[in-house]
Amino acid sequence: MVPLVTAYRYDGPEDLKADPKDEYLKMLRAIIRCFTCPDRYFKKVARQAIAGLGTDESSLTRVITTRAEVDLRFIKEAYQKRNSVPLERTIVGDTSGNYENMLLTLLGLE
């Protein structure tokens, strides 16, 4: 069953989880998360980009550069609350060189 999303109402959040492999529903879940709580959505994207071996530089860069002037402060707060470590410290520990400097500058650090 495809969820009904209109400008006036949204029927059934449980319908969005009906098929976790469905790409349409996955995209729709991301859009709804982004609209309803952007700081939590982008915190998750940043965490997934840094988690594990290596860094998904494209995703991490996209989050920080596109949200720098909008709500990066909220993303940093949500990241710290969820992970008990500042986003800046994680970036320093996971990146280096000019890339690290650029990200830290965008975060408001010198």
N, CA, C and O atoms as a GROMACS GRO file, in nm:
protein
  440
    1MET      N    1   0.083  -0.118   0.000
    1MET     CA    2   0.000   0.000   0.000
    1MET      C    3   0.088   0.124   0.000
    1MET      O    4   0.177   0.135   0.084
    2VAL      N    5   0.065   0.215  -0.090
    2VAL     CA    6   0.141   0.339  -0.099
    2VAL      C    7   0.076   0.442  -0.008
    2VAL      O    8  -0.045   0.461  -0.015
    3PRO      N    9   0.154   0.508   0.077
    3PRO     CA   10   0.097   0.605   0.169
    3PRO      C   11   0.041   0.726   0.094
    3PRO      O   12   0.090   0.765  -0.012
    4LEU      N   13  -0.062   0.784   0.152
    4LEU     CA   14  -0.123   0.903   0.096
    4LEU      C   15  -0.063   1.024   0.163
    4LEU      O   16  -0.076   1.041   0.284
    5VAL      N   17   0.004   1.109   0.085
    5VAL     CA   18   0.062   1.232   0.137
    5VAL      C   19   0.002   1.346   0.059
    5VAL      O   20   0.016   1.352  -0.064
    6THR      N   21  -0.064   1.436   0.127
    6THR     CA   22  -0.122   1.553   0.062
    6THR      C   23  -0.080   1.676   0.138
    6THR      O   24  -0.014   1.667   0.242
    7ALA      N   25  -0.117   1.791   0.086
    7ALA     CA   26  -0.085   1.916   0.154
    7ALA      C   27  -0.165   1.928   0.284
    7ALA      O   28  -0.130   2.010   0.370
    8TYR      N   29  -0.270   1.848   0.300
    8TYR     CA   30  -0.357   1.863   0.415
    8TYR      C   31  -0.338   1.757   0.522
    8TYR      O   32  -0.358   1.784   0.641
    9ARG      N   33  -0.300   1.638   0.482
    9ARG     CA   34  -0.284   1.534   0.582
    9ARG      C   35  -0.196   1.421   0.531
    9ARG      O   36  -0.174   1.407   0.411
   10TYR      N   37  -0.149   1.343   0.624
   10TYR     CA   38  -0.065   1.228   0.592
   10TYR      C   39  -0.125   1.107   0.662
   10TYR      O   40  -0.134   1.105   0.785
   11ASP      N   41  -0.165   1.009   0.586
   11ASP     CA   42  -0.229   0.890   0.643
   11ASP      C   43  -0.128   0.778   0.662
   11ASP      O   44  -0.071   0.727   0.566
   12GLY      N   45  -0.106   0.740   0.786
   12GLY     CA   46  -0.034   0.618   0.816
   12GLY      C   47   0.116   0.618   0.809
   12GLY      O   48   0.171   0.579   0.706
   13PRO      N   49   0.186   0.662   0.916
   13PRO     CA   50   0.332   0.652   0.915
   13PRO      C   51   0.381   0.508   0.907
   13PRO      O   52   0.490   0.482   0.857
   14GLU      N   53   0.299   0.415   0.958
   14GLU     CA   54   0.341   0.276   0.952
   14GLU      C   55   0.346   0.225   0.808
   14GLU      O   56   0.419   0.130   0.779
   15ASP      N   57   0.270   0.286   0.717
   15ASP     CA   58   0.274   0.245   0.577
   15ASP      C   59   0.410   0.270   0.514
   15ASP      O   60   0.450   0.199   0.421
   16LEU      N   61   0.483   0.370   0.564
   16LEU     CA   62   0.615   0.400   0.509
   16LEU      C   63   0.717   0.292   0.540
   16LEU      O   64   0.819   0.282   0.472
   17LYS      N   65   0.691   0.212   0.640
   17LYS     CA   66   0.784   0.106   0.677
   17LYS      C   67   0.740  -0.030   0.624
   17LYS      O   68   0.800  -0.133   0.656
   18ALA      N   69   0.636  -0.030   0.542
   18ALA     CA   70   0.581  -0.155   0.491
   18ALA      C   71   0.685  -0.238   0.417
   18ALA      O   72   0.691  -0.360   0.435
   19ASP      N   73   0.766  -0.175   0.336
   19ASP     CA   74   0.869  -0.245   0.259
   19ASP      C   75   0.997  -0.164   0.266
   19ASP      O   76   1.016  -0.072   0.187
   20PRO      N   77   1.088  -0.197   0.360
   20PRO     CA   78   1.210  -0.118   0.379
   20PRO      C   79   1.302  -0.117   0.257
   20PRO      O   80   1.392  -0.032   0.248
   21LYS      N   81   1.283  -0.208   0.163
   21LYS     CA   82   1.369  -0.213   0.045
   21LYS      C   83   1.312  -0.133  -0.072
   21LYS      O   84   1.380  -0.113  -0.173
   22ASP      N   85   1.188  -0.086  -0.060
   22ASP     CA   86   1.124  -0.009  -0.165
   22ASP      C   87   1.190   0.129  -0.175
   22ASP      O   88   1.183   0.208  -0.081
   23GLU      N   89   1.253   0.158  -0.288
   23GLU     CA   90   1.327   0.284  -0.305
   23GLU      C   91   1.236   0.406  -0.297
   23GLU      O   92   1.276   0.509  -0.243
   24TYR      N   93   1.115   0.396  -0.351
   24TYR     CA   94   1.021   0.508  -0.344
   24TYR      C   95   0.988   0.540  -0.198
   24TYR      O   96   0.991   0.656  -0.158
   25LEU      N   97   0.956   0.437  -0.119
   25LEU     CA   98   0.924   0.459   0.021
   25LEU      C   99   1.045   0.509   0.099
   25LEU      O  100   1.031   0.590   0.190
   26LYS      N  101   1.162   0.460   0.065
   26LYS     CA  102   1.286   0.506   0.130
   26LYS      C  103   1.305   0.655   0.105
   26LYS      O  104   1.338   0.730   0.197
   27MET      N  105   1.285   0.698  -0.020
   27MET     CA  106   1.299   0.839  -0.055
   27MET      C  107   1.193   0.922   0.018
   27MET      O  108   1.223   1.030   0.069
   28LEU      N  109   1.071   0.872   0.022
   28LEU     CA  110   0.963   0.943   0.088
   28LEU      C  111   0.990   0.957   0.237
   28LEU      O  112   0.963   1.063   0.295
   29ARG      N  113   1.043   0.852   0.301
   29ARG     CA  114   1.078   0.860   0.443
   29ARG      C  115   1.184   0.967   0.466
   29ARG      O  116   1.175   1.045   0.561
   30ALA      N  117   1.284   0.972   0.378
   30ALA     CA  118   1.391   1.072   0.392
   30ALA      C  119   1.336   1.213   0.376
   30ALA      O  120   1.374   1.304   0.450
   31ILE      N  121   1.248   1.232   0.281
   31ILE     CA  122   1.189   1.365   0.259
   31ILE      C  123   1.108   1.408   0.381
   31ILE      O  124   1.119   1.522   0.426
   32ILE      N  125   1.028   1.317   0.434
   32ILE     CA  126   0.947   1.351   0.550
   32ILE      C  127   1.035   1.380   0.670
   32ILE      O  128   1.009   1.474   0.745
   33ARG      N  129   1.141   1.300   0.691
   33ARG     CA  130   1.234   1.326   0.802
   33ARG      C  131   1.301   1.462   0.785
   33ARG      O  132   1.316   1.538   0.882
   34CYS      N  133   1.341   1.492   0.663
   34CYS     CA  134   1.409   1.618   0.635
   34CYS      C  135   1.318   1.737   0.664
   34CYS      O  136   1.363   1.838   0.718
   35PHE      N  137   1.190   1.727   0.629
   35PHE     CA  138   1.095   1.836   0.653
   35PHE      C  139   1.055   1.847   0.799
   35PHE      O  140   1.042   1.958   0.851
   36THR      N  141   1.035   1.735   0.866
   36THR     CA  142   0.983   1.739   1.002
   36THR      C  143   1.090   1.766   1.106
   36THR      O  144   1.063   1.830   1.207
   37CYS      N  145   1.211   1.719   1.082
   37CYS     CA  146   1.318   1.738   1.181
   37CYS      C  147   1.453   1.738   1.108
   37CYS      O  148   1.528   1.640   1.115
   38PRO      N  149   1.484   1.846   1.038
   38PRO     CA  150   1.606   1.846   0.956
   38PRO      C  151   1.735   1.823   1.034
   38PRO      O  152   1.827   1.759   0.982
   39ASP      N  153   1.743   1.872   1.158
   39ASP     CA  154   1.867   1.852   1.233
   39ASP      C  155   1.891   1.704   1.260
   39ASP      O  156   2.005   1.658   1.251
   40ARG      N  157   1.787   1.629   1.293
   40ARG     CA  158   1.803   1.485   1.316
   40ARG      C  159   1.837   1.413   1.187
   40ARG      O  160   1.919   1.321   1.187
   41TYR      N  161   1.776   1.453   1.076
   41TYR     CA  162   1.803   1.388   0.947
   41TYR      C  163   1.949   1.410   0.907
   41TYR      O  164   2.018   1.315   0.871
   42PHE      N  165   1.995   1.535   0.912
   42PHE     CA  166   2.132   1.563   0.868
   42PHE      C  167   2.235   1.511   0.967
   42PHE      O  168   2.348   1.480   0.928
   43LYS      N  169   2.200   1.503   1.095
   43LYS     CA  170   2.289   1.440   1.194
   43LYS      C  171   2.310   1.294   1.156
   43LYS      O  172   2.422   1.242   1.164
   44LYS      N  173   2.202   1.229   1.113
   44LYS     CA  174   2.211   1.088   1.074
   44LYS      C  175   2.298   1.072   0.949
   44LYS      O  176   2.379   0.980   0.941
   45VAL      N  177   2.280   1.161   0.853
   45VAL     CA  178   2.361   1.155   0.731
   45VAL      C  179   2.509   1.174   0.766
   45VAL      O  180   2.594   1.102   0.714
   46ALA      N  181   2.539   1.271   0.853
   46ALA     CA  182   2.678   1.295   0.894
   46ALA      C  183   2.735   1.173   0.966
   46ALA      O  184   2.848   1.132   0.941
   47ARG      N  185   2.656   1.115   1.057
   47ARG     CA  186   2.703   0.998   1.132
   47ARG      C  187   2.731   0.880   1.039
   47ARG      O  188   2.832   0.812   1.054
   48GLN      N  189   2.642   0.856   0.943
   48GLN     CA  190   2.661   0.746   0.849
   48GLN      C  191   2.782   0.771   0.758
   48GLN      O  192   2.850   0.677   0.718
   49ALA      N  193   2.808   0.897   0.726
   49ALA     CA  194   2.922   0.929   0.640
   49ALA      C  195   3.054   0.903   0.712
   49ALA      O  196   3.154   0.869   0.648
   50ILE      N  197   3.056   0.918   0.844
   50ILE     CA  198   3.179   0.903   0.921
   50ILE      C  199   3.194   0.761   0.976
   50ILE      O  200   3.306   0.715   0.999
   51ALA      N  201   3.083   0.692   0.998
   51ALA     CA  202   3.086   0.560   1.062
   51ALA      C  203   3.167   0.459   0.981
   51ALA      O  204   3.171   0.463   0.858
   52GLY      N  205   3.231   0.368   1.053
   52GLY     CA  206   3.305   0.260   0.987
   52GLY      C  207   3.440   0.305   0.935
   52GLY      O  208   3.490   0.412   0.968
   53LEU      N  209   3.497   0.220   0.852
   53LEU     CA  210   3.627   0.251   0.794
   53LEU      C  211   3.611   0.356   0.684
   53LEU      O  212   3.520   0.347   0.601
   54GLY      N  213   3.699   0.453   0.685
   54GLY     CA  214   3.694   0.557   0.583
   54GLY      C  215   3.579   0.653   0.606
   54GLY      O  216   3.500   0.638   0.700
   55THR      N  217   3.572   0.752   0.520
   55THR     CA  218   3.469   0.855   0.530
   55THR      C  219   3.403   0.871   0.395
   55THR      O  220   3.471   0.874   0.293
   56ASP      N  221   3.272   0.880   0.393
   56ASP     CA  222   3.199   0.912   0.272
   56ASP      C  223   3.208   1.063   0.256
   56ASP      O  224   3.120   1.136   0.299
   57GLU      N  225   3.316   1.108   0.193
   57GLU     CA  226   3.345   1.251   0.182
   57GLU      C  227   3.236   1.327   0.110
   57GLU      O  228   3.205   1.441   0.146
   58SER      N  229   3.177   1.267   0.009
   58SER     CA  230   3.072   1.334  -0.066
   58SER      C  231   2.952   1.367   0.024
   58SER      O  232   2.904   1.480   0.023
   59SER      N  233   2.906   1.271   0.101
   59SER     CA  234   2.791   1.293   0.189
   59SER      C  235   2.824   1.392   0.300
   59SER      O  236   2.745   1.482   0.329
   60LEU      N  237   2.940   1.375   0.363
   60LEU     CA  238   2.980   1.464   0.471
   60LEU      C  239   2.995   1.607   0.421
   60LEU      O  240   2.950   1.702   0.486
   61THR      N  241   3.058   1.623   0.306
   61THR     CA  242   3.076   1.756   0.248
   61THR      C  243   2.942   1.818   0.214
   61THR      O  244   2.919   1.936   0.240
   62ARG      N  245   2.852   1.739   0.156
   62ARG     CA  246   2.720   1.790   0.119
   62ARG      C  247   2.644   1.840   0.240
   62ARG      O  248   2.583   1.947   0.236
   63VAL      N  249   2.646   1.764   0.349
   63VAL     CA  250   2.574   1.805   0.470
   63VAL      C  251   2.631   1.935   0.523
   63VAL      O  252   2.557   2.029   0.550
   64ILE      N  253   2.761   1.941   0.538
   64ILE     CA  254   2.822   2.058   0.601
   64ILE      C  255   2.813   2.181   0.512
   64ILE      O  256   2.782   2.290   0.561
   65THR      N  257   2.838   2.167   0.384
   65THR     CA  258   2.836   2.286   0.297
   65THR      C  259   2.695   2.336   0.269
   65THR      O  260   2.674   2.457   0.264
   66THR      N  261   2.599   2.247   0.252
   66THR     CA  262   2.464   2.293   0.220
   66THR      C  263   2.390   2.343   0.342
   66THR      O  264   2.298   2.424   0.330
   67ARG      N  265   2.428   2.297   0.460
   67ARG     CA  266   2.355   2.337   0.580
   67ARG      C  267   2.433   2.435   0.666
   67ARG      O  268   2.384   2.476   0.772
   68ALA      N  269   2.552   2.474   0.625
   68ALA     CA  270   2.639   2.558   0.707
   68ALA      C  271   2.569   2.685   0.754
   68ALA      O  272   2.577   2.720   0.872
   69GLU      N  273   2.502   2.754   0.665
   69GLU     CA  274   2.440   2.880   0.703
   69GLU      C  275   2.298   2.861   0.756
   69GLU      O  276   2.243   2.953   0.816
   70VAL      N  277   2.239   2.746   0.735
   70VAL     CA  278   2.099   2.727   0.770
   70VAL      C  279   2.083   2.672   0.911
   70VAL      O  280   2.027   2.738   0.998
   71ASP      N  281   2.131   2.553   0.933
   71ASP     CA  282   2.106   2.490   1.063
   71ASP      C  283   2.220   2.402   1.110
   71ASP      O  284   2.196   2.304   1.181
   72LEU      N  285   2.341   2.433   1.073
   72LEU     CA  286   2.455   2.351   1.115
   72LEU      C  287   2.470   2.351   1.267
   72LEU      O  288   2.514   2.251   1.325
   73ARG      N  289   2.434   2.460   1.330
   73ARG     CA  290   2.441   2.465   1.477
   73ARG      C  291   2.352   2.357   1.538
   73ARG      O  292   2.393   2.290   1.634
   74PHE      N  293   2.232   2.338   1.484
   74PHE     CA  294   2.141   2.235   1.535
   74PHE      C  295   2.194   2.096   1.505
   74PHE      O  296   2.179   2.004   1.586
   75ILE      N  297   2.254   2.078   1.388
   75ILE     CA  298   2.311   1.948   1.351
   75ILE      C  299   2.424   1.913   1.448
   75ILE      O  300   2.432   1.800   1.495
   76LYS      N  301   2.510   2.010   1.479
   76LYS     CA  302   2.619   1.986   1.572
   76LYS      C  303   2.566   1.948   1.711
   76LYS      O  304   2.618   1.857   1.774
   77GLU      N  305   2.462   2.019   1.757
   77GLU     CA  306   2.404   1.989   1.887
   77GLU      C  307   2.343   1.848   1.889
   77GLU      O  308   2.362   1.773   1.984
   78ALA      N  309   2.270   1.814   1.783
   78ALA     CA  310   2.208   1.681   1.776
   78ALA      C  311   2.314   1.572   1.767
   78ALA      O  312   2.299   1.466   1.826
   79TYR      N  313   2.422   1.599   1.693
   79TYR     CA  314   2.531   1.502   1.680
   79TYR      C  315   2.594   1.476   1.817
   79TYR      O  316   2.617   1.362   1.855
   80GLN      N  317   2.624   1.585   1.890
   80GLN     CA  318   2.686   1.570   2.022
   80GLN      C  319   2.593   1.496   2.117
   80GLN      O  320   2.638   1.409   2.192
   81LYS      N  321   2.465   1.530   2.115
   81LYS     CA  322   2.370   1.464   2.204
   81LYS      C  323   2.361   1.315   2.174
   81LYS      O  324   2.356   1.234   2.267
   82ARG      N  325   2.359   1.277   2.048
   82ARG     CA  326   2.344   1.136   2.007
   82ARG      C  327   2.471   1.056   2.028
   82ARG      O  328   2.466   0.938   2.065
   83ASN      N  329   2.587   1.120   2.003
   83ASN     CA  330   2.713   1.046   2.003
   83ASN      C  331   2.805   1.078   2.120
   83ASN      O  332   2.910   1.015   2.134
   84SER      N  333   2.768   1.172   2.205
   84SER     CA  334   2.847   1.212   2.322
   84SER      C  335   2.987   1.261   2.286
   84SER      O  336   3.079   1.252   2.368
   85VAL      N  337   3.003   1.311   2.167
   85VAL     CA  338   3.130   1.367   2.123
   85VAL      C  339   3.098   1.478   2.022
   85VAL      O  340   3.008   1.462   1.940
   86PRO      N  341   3.172   1.589   2.027
   86PRO     CA  342   3.145   1.696   1.932
   86PRO      C  343   3.174   1.653   1.788
   86PRO      O  344   3.268   1.577   1.763
   87LEU      N  345   3.095   1.701   1.696
   87LEU     CA  346   3.116   1.671   1.554
   87LEU      C  347   3.254   1.716   1.510
   87LEU      O  348   3.320   1.649   1.431
   88GLU      N  349   3.300   1.830   1.562
   88GLU     CA  350   3.432   1.881   1.526
   88GLU      C  351   3.542   1.781   1.562
   88GLU      O  352   3.634   1.758   1.483
   89ARG      N  353   3.532   1.722   1.681
   89ARG     CA  354   3.635   1.627   1.725
   89ARG      C  355   3.634   1.502   1.637
   89ARG      O  356   3.740   1.448   1.604
   90THR      N  357   3.516   1.457   1.599
   90THR     CA  358   3.506   1.340   1.512
   90THR      C  359   3.565   1.370   1.376
   90THR      O  360   3.633   1.285   1.318
   91ILE      N  361   3.540   1.489   1.325
   91ILE     CA  362   3.595   1.527   1.195
   91ILE      C  363   3.747   1.533   1.201
   91ILE      O  364   3.815   1.486   1.110
   92VAL      N  365   3.801   1.590   1.308
   92VAL     CA  366   3.947   1.596   1.325
   92VAL      C  367   4.007   1.456   1.331
   92VAL      O  368   4.115   1.433   1.278
   93GLY      N  369   3.938   1.364   1.396
   93GLY     CA  370   3.988   1.228   1.408
   93GLY      C  371   3.972   1.144   1.284
   93GLY      O  372   4.036   1.040   1.271
   94ASP      N  373   3.887   1.187   1.191
   94ASP     CA  374   3.855   1.103   1.075
   94ASP      C  375   3.900   1.162   0.942
   94ASP      O  376   3.895   1.094   0.839
   95THR      N  377   3.943   1.288   0.942
   95THR     CA  378   3.986   1.354   0.818
   95THR      C  379   4.122   1.418   0.840
   95THR      O  380   4.176   1.416   0.951
   96SER      N  381   4.177   1.476   0.735
   96SER     CA  382   4.306   1.542   0.750
   96SER      C  383   4.326   1.645   0.638
   96SER      O  384   4.248   1.652   0.543
   97GLY      N  385   4.430   1.722   0.653
   97GLY     CA  386   4.472   1.815   0.549
   97GLY      C  387   4.371   1.924   0.517
   97GLY      O  388   4.298   1.971   0.604
   98ASN      N  389   4.371   1.962   0.389
   98ASN     CA  390   4.283   2.071   0.345
   98ASN      C  391   4.136   2.038   0.362
   98ASN      O  392   4.055   2.126   0.390
   99TYR      N  393   4.101   1.911   0.344
   99TYR     CA  394   3.962   1.871   0.361
   99TYR      C  395   3.918   1.896   0.505
   99TYR      O  396   3.810   1.952   0.528
  100GLU      N  397   4.000   1.855   0.600
  100GLU     CA  398   3.970   1.879   0.741
  100GLU      C  399   3.958   2.029   0.769
  100GLU      O  400   3.864   2.073   0.835
  101ASN      N  401   4.053   2.106   0.719
  101ASN     CA  402   4.051   2.251   0.741
  101ASN      C  403   3.925   2.316   0.684
  101ASN      O  404   3.866   2.404   0.748
  102MET      N  405   3.883   2.272   0.565
  102MET     CA  406   3.764   2.327   0.504
  102MET      C  407   3.641   2.297   0.591
  102MET      O  408   3.561   2.386   0.618
  103LEU      N  409   3.627   2.171   0.635
  103LEU     CA  410   3.512   2.134   0.716
  103LEU      C  411   3.509   2.211   0.848
  103LEU      O  412   3.403   2.258   0.890
  104LEU      N  413   3.622   2.224   0.912
  104LEU     CA  414   3.630   2.296   1.039
  104LEU      C  415   3.600   2.444   1.019
  104LEU      O  416   3.537   2.506   1.105
  105THR      N  417   3.643   2.501   0.908
  105THR     CA  418   3.612   2.640   0.878
  105THR      C  419   3.462   2.658   0.861
  105THR      O  420   3.404   2.755   0.911
  106LEU      N  421   3.399   2.566   0.789
  106LEU     CA  422   3.254   2.573   0.769
  106LEU      C  423   3.179   2.556   0.901
  106LEU      O  424   3.070   2.610   0.918
  107LEU      N  425   3.237   2.482   0.994
  107LEU     CA  426   3.177   2.464   1.125
  107LEU      C  427   3.199   2.586   1.215
  107LEU      O  428   3.145   2.592   1.326
  108GLY      N  429   3.277   2.682   1.167
  108GLY     CA  430   3.301   2.804   1.243
  108GLY      C  431   3.425   2.800   1.328
  108GLY      O  432   3.442   2.884   1.417
  109LEU      N  433   3.513   2.705   1.303
  109LEU     CA  434   3.639   2.696   1.378
  109LEU      C  435   3.753   2.739   1.288
  109LEU      O  436   3.745   2.730   1.166
  110GLU      N  437   3.859   2.786   1.351
  110GLU     CA  438   3.976   2.827   1.272
  110GLU      C  439   4.082   2.719   1.274
  110GLU      O  440   4.187   2.735   1.212
   0.00000   0.00000   0.00000
